[in-house]
Amino acid sequence: MPRGKKKLPELSIAEKINAVKSEIDKLGEELKAKKTELKKLEKDLAEEKKAQLLNAVEASGKTIDDVLEFLKK
């Protein structure tokens, strides 16, 4: 016959506050890490787009000056 869950001792309010503060600190660190990862990925994407643009210019047979002149029009 199932006995049910064991009850854990009730935490005091001060202990609950400390637990929440610890969790907030941990989440803050995770947020910082995710922001760093996002910046790196955005930089990688920009580099990839630059490479695609350069490859397209080279494949077109036109010089960079020709492309710049076309873009100015």
N, C-alpha and C positions, 0 to 999 in steps of 0.2 A: 504494500500500500504506500503511495507517495506521501512523503512527509512535508512537502512544501519547501520553500526557500528558507535558508537560515537568515535571521535578521542580524544585520550589522549594527554595531553600536552607533547611536546617534551622535553626529559631530556637533561640537559647540559652534556658535555663530562665528567666533573668532577663527576656528579651524576652517569653517566654510569660506570665510573671507580670504584666508591664506591660500586655500586651494584654488579659488577663483583667480586670485592675483597670479599664482603660479601658472595657471592655464593661460591667462592673458599674456604673460611674458613669453611662454612657449609659442603661442600663436603669433606674437610680434616677431619672433625670430624666424618662424616659418614664412611670414609675409615678406620679411626682408630678403630671404633666400629666393622666394618666388619673383620678387621685383628684379633681383639681380639676374635671374635666369631669363626673365622677359626681356630685359635690356640686351642681353647677349643674343637672344634669338632675333630681336629686331635688327641688331647690327648685322647678324649673319644674313638676314633677308635682304637688307640694303646692299650688302656686298654681292649677293647672288644676282640681284637685279642689275647692278652695275656691270657685272660680268656678262649677263645676257645682252645688255645694251651694246657693250663693246663687241661682242661676238656678232651681233646683227649688223653693226656698222662695218666690221671687217668682211662679213659675208656679202654685203651689198656691193663691195668693190669701190665704194666711194671713200674719199678722204674725210678725216674728221672736220676739216675746214668746209668741205662740201655740205656735210650734215649740219654743221652749225649755221651756215648761211641759209640752208633750207628752213631750219627751225626759227630763224629770225623773221622770216616772211610771214 
